[in-house]
Amino acid sequence: MTEDKQSLVRCSISADGVARVSLNRPEKHNAFDDVMIALMKTQFDDLAKRDDVRAVILQAEGKSFSAGADLNYMKRMAEFDYGHNLDDARALATMLQTLKTLPHPTIARVQGNAFGGAIGLISCCDIAIASDAALFGLTETRIGLIPATIGPHVTEAIGARWARRLFLSAERFDAVRAQEIQLIHEYCDAAVLDQRIDEVVTALLQNGPEAMRAAKVLVRDITGKPVDSQMIDDTSARIAHLRVSSEGQEGLQAFLHKRPPSWAPGSTK
């Protein structure tokens, strides 16, 4: 049976602006290839342009989140020359960066096992919540490779020391360890995973859309930089700009008058 390539990555957007990007290859444990990478990039590009999107959930169908690279895809890569391998790796790196820099809050819903490149997807999301039954692994060195394109994102998430151990050992680890090293923020019983995701989304929808966009940029711009006069001037200008913006004014007035802001679900304003 021939795969419907376009259906391998699905996207739906609810009335309240919550987008769900779903890896939809459950029979292959959502292992991805160049086609799926391109489809994910397209979905992320499209979502980045939409002001009506308030949050993005990255999820997967079936029992696995993703097994990483597809076996047949790896066989094809083994036959590529250096130039084609370089282009292929850049496509994956570009897709990951597009996910990382989405203006909207992103949530990884990790309902099952995640290996190899899937760890990169999780690391690129702002919030990661997993089932307590999920297993994780950076297994590239077992086949003579390294987690290169996902490496910067994973290292940012878990730190250099844990990255060195897990990149070298290729060991599998559970949700308890994944939370301990900050790959995921929390884990829960699979039966309540969707409830927990919904709770996080509900909290996000209470927040100013432009403020959340600005908060993501703030973290990216200040990380690893000294608190010097330039930093002080820059961060002061950012908050001053938001205070006088229409969203900032609405938020302040809503707070002072003890009413929901216009962007909150159920607001009558």
Sequence and secondary structure as in RCSB ss.txt:
>XXXX:A:sequence
MTEDKQSLVRCSISADGVARVSLNRPEKHNAFDDVMIALMKTQFDDLAKRDDVRAVILQAEGKSFSAGADLNYMK
RMAEFDYGHNLDDARALATMLQTLKTLPHPTIARVQGNAFGGAIGLISCCDIAIASDAALFGLTETRIGLIPATI
GPHVTEAIGARWARRLFLSAERFDAVRAQEIQLIHEYCDAAVLDQRIDEVVTALLQNGPEAMRAAKVLVRDITGK
PVDSQMIDDTSARIAHLRVSSEGQEGLQAFLHKRPPSWAPGSTK
>XXXX:A:secstr
    GGGGEEEEE TTSEEEEEE  GGGTT B HHHHHHHHHHHHHHHT TT  EEEEEESSSEEE SB HHHHH
HHHHS HHHHHHHHHHHHHHHHHHHT SS EEEEE SEEETHHHHHHHHSSEEEEETT EEE  GGGGT   TTT
HHHHHHHH HHHHHHHHHH  EEEHHHHHHTTSSSEEE GGGHHHHHHHHHHHHHTS HHHHHHHHHHHHHHTT 
  SHHHHHHHHHHHHHHHHSHHHHHHHHHHHTT   TTSTT   
